[in-house]
Amino acid sequence: MILGLVSCRKDKTPPIHLGEDSECYTFPMLLQSYFVSETFMFKQPCFNPNNQNEFVFHFQDYSQNSFQLVKFNIITKQKIILYQSNNHKIWGQPKWSTGGWIAFTRINSQSSYVDHIFIVKENGDSLKQFTTTTANHDPVWDSSGENLYWAHSPVLGVPYFFLKRSLNGLTTDTILMNTGVNQGYSTFNEISTNNLLFSKTIVNGKFCIGKTALVFPPHPELTEILSLDNPNYAGLSGLTLNNNNKDVYVSLYNNGLYKLNTNNGQLTLLIPFCNSKRYETISCSADGKFLIGERVDSRLELNTDGQPTGKIIEKSSIYLIDLGTLKETKIELD
């Protein structure tokens, strides 16, 4: 990834003091800066909606080219591998239904694009491919746990569709459709206990966080809660819903972790981000007391003279955030 110049001066860069005792610090971005991942990455957690002590995540081991979907119990420390592949990566956040099914998106090993959504029971049984046509992603279950919704784009661009099918059904319904003007683009999807859809979408030609009631017919229309065209709110990297059906938590890549009141659009900053620390995917516990999140810690690689090489090394870990105190606790998964 090529990043813009911070300055046009060509003076020798002074030594970088990284502040190793601090979780959050800044460092300069160089012209040839690029990002690399640590060997072991713990990513994209999602709480069990029926048990706040369990969550699912995916694990990447780049040394073995191994990719796993894993269930973990915070109390017992039990870890169960639900899916494993040396060919197909997992993309995006898996979603756990109230009925005990987990949906996740697979990346095609040949094209490196999303292709199919798979579902598996929470005990590891009954793994099966759920979608038939390719280019499906961002699955989300409704409150009953019987219906799965997801985003689909046959050309990975316009037109976009938001689709629905029941767990044992044969018919796929088109809920939203975008042919280049408005509705249909729907990612970071969440559905509340009273079946309100929240997602990153397009309203009046602009990106935003929107919501709509999933009531049929007619097809729903999403209304804007928060504009993402504002540069202060760009880079949405995570969205999750509190079961009070009012508060949405969002992680904004270049800014921080926020609570968003969906009734009045008020944003409250919870945790600021910086060059060395940010949260991406987040999930709220069923009791509304905790978030679990993929925390990305970044550091500059330095040469023997203490100067940056341009390489920025990123490590993804999973942290529990107490919404009462905002205390962050790393969950040891090694």
C-alpha positions as CSV (number, residue, x, y, z in Angstrom):
1,M,0.0,0.0,0.0
2,I,1.5,3.4,-1.0
3,L,0.8,6.2,1.4
4,G,1.1,9.9,0.8
5,L,4.1,12.0,1.7
6,V,4.1,13.6,5.1
7,S,6.6,16.3,4.1
8,C,8.6,17.3,1.1
9,R,11.8,17.8,3.1
10,K,14.6,15.4,2.5
11,D,16.4,15.8,5.8
12,K,17.4,12.6,7.6
13,T,14.6,11.3,9.6
14,P,15.2,11.5,13.3
15,P,15.2,8.3,15.4
16,I,11.7,7.0,16.1
17,H,10.7,6.7,19.7
18,L,7.9,4.2,19.8
19,G,6.8,4.5,23.4
20,E,6.8,0.8,24.1
21,D,5.0,1.4,27.5
22,S,2.1,2.9,25.7
23,E,-0.7,1.1,23.9
24,C,-1.3,4.0,21.6
25,Y,1.3,6.1,19.8
26,T,1.8,7.7,16.4
27,F,4.6,7.2,13.9
28,P,5.3,8.8,10.5
29,M,4.1,7.3,7.3
30,L,6.8,7.1,4.6
31,L,6.4,7.3,0.8
32,Q,7.0,3.5,0.4
33,S,5.2,2.4,3.6
34,Y,3.5,-1.0,3.3
35,F,1.7,-3.4,5.6
36,V,2.4,-7.0,6.5
37,S,0.7,-9.4,8.9
38,E,2.1,-11.4,11.7
39,T,2.2,-15.1,11.2
40,F,-0.7,-15.8,13.6
41,M,-3.8,-13.7,13.3
42,F,-7.0,-13.9,15.4
43,K,-9.8,-12.1,13.6
44,Q,-13.4,-11.2,13.2
45,P,-15.1,-12.4,16.5
46,C,-18.8,-12.7,17.0
47,F,-20.6,-13.5,20.3
48,N,-23.0,-16.4,20.8
49,P,-26.4,-14.6,21.0
50,N,-27.5,-17.2,23.6
51,N,-24.3,-17.2,25.8
52,Q,-22.1,-14.2,26.4
53,N,-19.3,-16.5,27.5
54,E,-18.8,-18.0,24.0
55,F,-17.7,-16.5,20.7
56,V,-16.6,-17.6,17.3
57,F,-13.6,-16.2,15.3
58,H,-11.3,-17.1,12.5
59,F,-7.7,-17.9,12.9
60,Q,-5.0,-17.5,10.2
61,D,-1.7,-19.3,10.3
62,Y,0.4,-18.0,7.4
63,S,3.3,-20.3,8.1
64,Q,1.1,-23.3,7.3
65,N,-1.3,-21.5,5.0
66,S,-4.0,-22.7,7.4
67,F,-7.4,-21.1,8.0
68,Q,-9.8,-22.1,10.7
69,L,-13.2,-21.1,12.1
70,V,-13.0,-21.6,15.9
71,K,-15.5,-21.5,18.8
72,F,-14.1,-20.4,22.1
73,N,-15.5,-20.4,25.7
74,I,-14.1,-17.5,27.8
75,I,-14.8,-19.4,31.1
76,T,-13.7,-22.9,30.3
77,K,-11.0,-21.9,27.7
78,Q,-12.4,-24.7,25.5
79,K,-11.5,-24.2,21.8
80,I,-13.3,-26.2,19.1
81,I,-12.4,-26.0,15.4
82,L,-15.6,-25.8,13.3
83,Y,-14.0,-25.5,9.9
84,Q,-10.5,-25.8,8.5
85,S,-8.9,-25.4,5.1
86,N,-5.5,-25.0,3.5
87,N,-7.0,-23.7,0.3
88,H,-9.9,-21.4,1.1
89,K,-9.6,-18.3,3.4
90,I,-12.5,-17.0,5.5
91,W,-13.6,-13.5,4.8
92,G,-15.5,-11.1,7.0
93,Q,-17.3,-11.7,10.3
94,P,-19.0,-15.0,10.9
95,K,-22.5,-14.6,12.3
96,W,-24.1,-16.9,15.0
97,S,-27.8,-17.4,15.1
98,T,-30.2,-17.8,18.0
99,G,-30.9,-21.3,16.5
100,G,-27.4,-22.5,16.9
101,W,-26.1,-22.1,13.4
102,I,-23.0,-20.1,12.3
103,A,-22.7,-18.6,8.8
104,F,-19.4,-17.5,7.3
105,T,-18.1,-16.4,3.9
106,R,-15.4,-18.3,2.0
107,I,-12.9,-16.8,-0.4
108,N,-12.3,-18.6,-3.7
109,S,-8.7,-19.9,-3.7
110,Q,-8.4,-19.3,-7.5
111,S,-9.9,-15.8,-7.9
112,S,-9.2,-14.5,-4.3
113,Y,-12.8,-13.1,-4.3
114,V,-15.7,-14.0,-2.0
115,D,-17.7,-16.8,-3.4
116,H,-20.0,-18.8,-1.1
117,I,-21.6,-18.6,2.3
118,F,-21.4,-21.7,4.4
119,I,-23.3,-22.7,7.5
120,V,-22.3,-25.0,10.3
121,K,-23.9,-26.0,13.6
122,E,-22.3,-24.6,16.7
123,N,-21.2,-28.1,17.7
124,G,-19.3,-28.5,14.4
125,D,-21.9,-30.8,12.7
126,S,-23.7,-30.4,9.4
127,L,-21.3,-28.1,7.5
128,K,-22.8,-27.2,4.2
129,Q,-22.7,-24.7,1.4
130,F,-25.7,-22.3,1.6
131,T,-25.5,-20.3,-1.6
132,T,-25.4,-21.5,-5.1
133,T,-24.4,-18.6,-7.3
134,T,-21.0,-16.9,-6.5
135,A,-20.1,-13.5,-5.0
136,N,-22.0,-13.7,-1.7
137,H,-20.9,-12.1,1.6
138,D,-21.9,-10.3,4.8
139,P,-24.4,-12.9,6.1
140,V,-26.7,-12.0,9.0
141,W,-29.5,-14.0,10.8
142,D,-32.9,-12.5,11.8
143,S,-34.0,-12.7,15.4
144,S,-35.8,-16.1,14.9
145,G,-32.6,-17.7,13.7
146,E,-34.5,-19.3,10.9
147,N,-33.8,-16.8,8.1
148,L,-30.4,-15.8,6.7
149,Y,-29.9,-12.5,4.8
150,W,-26.8,-11.7,2.8
151,A,-25.2,-9.3,0.2
152,H,-24.8,-10.5,-3.4
153,S,-23.2,-9.0,-6.5
154,P,-22.7,-11.2,-9.5
155,V,-20.0,-8.9,-11.0
156,L,-18.6,-7.7,-7.6
157,G,-20.1,-4.2,-8.4
158,V,-23.4,-2.8,-9.7
159,P,-25.9,-4.3,-9.5
160,Y,-26.0,-5.1,-5.8
161,F,-28.6,-7.3,-4.1
162,F,-29.6,-8.0,-0.5
163,L,-31.1,-11.5,-0.4
164,K,-33.0,-13.7,2.1
165,R,-33.6,-17.4,2.4
166,S,-34.9,-19.6,5.2
167,L,-32.7,-22.2,6.7
168,N,-34.6,-25.1,5.0
169,G,-36.1,-23.1,2.2
170,L,-35.6,-23.5,-1.5
171,T,-36.6,-20.0,-2.6
172,T,-34.3,-16.9,-2.4
173,D,-36.1,-13.6,-2.0
174,T,-34.6,-10.2,-3.2
175,I,-35.1,-7.8,-0.4
176,L,-33.1,-4.8,-1.8
177,M,-31.7,-4.1,-5.2
178,N,-29.2,-1.5,-6.5
179,T,-28.9,-0.9,-10.2
180,G,-26.6,2.1,-9.8
181,V,-28.7,4.7,-8.1
182,N,-29.6,3.8,-4.5
183,Q,-30.8,0.9,-2.4
184,G,-29.3,-2.6,-2.4
185,Y,-25.7,-2.0,-1.4
186,S,-25.6,-3.5,2.1
187,T,-22.5,-4.5,4.2
188,F,-21.7,-4.7,7.9
189,N,-25.2,-6.1,8.4
190,E,-26.9,-6.4,11.7
191,I,-30.5,-7.3,12.5
192,S,-32.1,-6.4,15.9
193,T,-34.3,-8.5,18.1
194,N,-37.3,-6.6,16.6
195,N,-36.1,-7.2,13.1
196,L,-34.7,-3.8,12.2
197,L,-31.8,-4.0,9.6
198,F,-28.8,-1.8,10.3
199,S,-26.0,-1.7,7.7
200,K,-23.6,0.4,5.7
201,T,-25.6,1.3,2.7
202,I,-26.3,4.0,0.1
203,V,-29.0,6.6,0.6
204,N,-29.5,9.4,-1.9
205,G,-26.3,8.4,-3.7
206,K,-24.1,8.7,-0.5
207,F,-22.6,6.1,1.8
208,C,-24.1,6.0,5.3
209,I,-25.2,3.8,8.1
210,G,-28.8,3.2,7.5
211,K,-31.7,1.3,9.0
212,T,-35.1,-0.2,7.9
213,A,-37.8,-2.4,9.3
214,L,-37.8,-5.8,7.6
215,V,-41.6,-5.8,7.0
216,F,-43.0,-7.3,3.7
217,P,-44.5,-6.3,1.5
218,P,-43.5,-3.7,0.2
219,H,-39.7,-3.8,-0.1
220,P,-38.1,-1.8,2.7
221,E,-36.4,1.6,2.3
222,L,-33.3,2.3,4.3
223,T,-33.1,5.7,6.0
224,E,-29.8,7.4,7.0
225,I,-28.6,7.4,10.6
226,L,-25.0,8.6,10.1
227,S,-23.3,9.9,6.9
228,L,-20.0,8.2,6.1
229,D,-19.2,10.9,3.5
230,N,-17.9,13.0,6.4
231,P,-14.1,12.5,6.4
232,N,-14.2,12.4,10.2
233,Y,-16.4,9.2,10.0
234,A,-14.7,7.5,7.0
235,G,-13.4,4.0,7.1
236,L,-16.1,2.0,8.8
237,S,-14.5,-1.3,9.9
238,G,-17.0,-2.7,12.4
239,L,-20.6,-2.4,13.4
240,T,-22.6,-4.2,16.1
241,L,-26.0,-3.7,17.8
242,N,-26.9,-3.6,21.4
243,N,-30.0,-5.7,22.2
244,N,-31.7,-2.5,23.6
245,N,-32.4,-1.9,19.9
246,K,-31.2,1.7,20.2
247,D,-27.4,1.7,20.5
248,V,-25.1,0.7,17.6
249,Y,-21.4,0.5,18.2
250,V,-19.2,1.4,15.3
251,S,-15.4,1.3,14.7
252,L,-14.1,4.0,12.4
253,Y,-10.7,3.0,11.0
254,N,-9.0,6.5,11.3
255,N,-10.8,7.7,14.3
256,G,-12.1,5.5,17.1
257,L,-14.7,3.2,18.7
258,Y,-18.1,5.0,19.1
259,K,-21.5,4.4,20.4
260,L,-24.2,5.6,18.0
261,N,-27.7,6.4,19.2
262,T,-29.9,5.3,16.3
263,N,-32.9,7.5,17.4
264,N,-31.1,10.8,17.3
265,G,-27.8,10.1,15.5
266,Q,-25.6,11.1,18.5
267,L,-22.1,9.8,18.5
268,T,-20.2,9.1,21.7
269,L,-16.5,8.4,21.6
270,L,-15.5,5.4,23.7
271,I,-11.9,4.5,22.7
272,P,-9.7,6.7,20.4
273,F,-7.5,5.1,17.8
274,C,-4.0,6.0,16.6
275,N,-1.3,4.6,14.3
276,S,-0.4,1.8,16.7
277,K,-3.9,0.7,17.8
278,R,-7.4,0.3,16.4
279,Y,-10.4,-2.0,16.5
280,E,-11.9,-3.5,13.5
281,T,-14.7,-6.1,13.7
282,I,-16.7,-5.8,16.9
283,S,-19.6,-7.8,18.5
284,C,-21.9,-7.0,21.4
285,S,-22.8,-9.6,24.1
286,A,-26.4,-10.7,24.5
287,D,-26.6,-8.9,27.9
288,G,-25.3,-5.6,26.4
289,K,-22.4,-5.3,28.9
290,F,-19.4,-6.2,26.7
291,L,-18.0,-5.8,23.3
292,I,-15.6,-8.3,21.8
293,G,-13.4,-7.0,19.1
294,E,-10.5,-7.6,16.7
295,R,-7.8,-5.3,18.0
296,V,-5.0,-4.5,15.5
297,D,-1.7,-3.4,17.0
298,S,0.8,-1.9,14.5
299,R,4.5,-1.2,14.7
300,L,7.2,0.1,12.5
301,E,10.0,-2.2,11.5
302,L,13.3,-0.4,12.3
303,N,16.8,-1.0,10.8
304,T,20.0,-1.3,12.8
305,D,20.3,2.5,12.8
306,G,16.8,2.8,14.4
307,Q,15.3,4.2,11.2
308,P,12.0,2.9,9.7
309,T,12.3,0.5,6.8
310,G,8.8,1.3,5.5
311,K,7.4,-1.9,6.7
312,I,4.4,-1.7,9.1
313,I,3.8,-5.0,10.9
314,E,0.2,-5.6,12.1
315,K,-1.0,-8.1,14.6
316,S,-4.7,-9.0,15.2
317,S,-5.8,-10.2,18.6
318,I,-9.1,-10.5,20.3
319,Y,-10.0,-8.2,23.2
320,L,-13.0,-8.0,25.6
321,I,-14.2,-4.5,26.3
322,D,-16.3,-3.8,29.4
323,L,-18.8,-1.2,28.3
324,G,-19.2,0.0,31.9
325,T,-15.6,0.8,32.6
326,L,-14.1,0.6,29.0
327,K,-11.4,-1.7,30.4
328,E,-9.8,-3.8,27.6
329,T,-8.7,-7.3,28.3
330,K,-6.8,-9.5,25.9
331,I,-8.2,-13.0,25.5
332,E,-5.3,-15.5,25.3
333,L,-6.0,-17.8,22.4
334,D,-2.5,-19.2,21.6
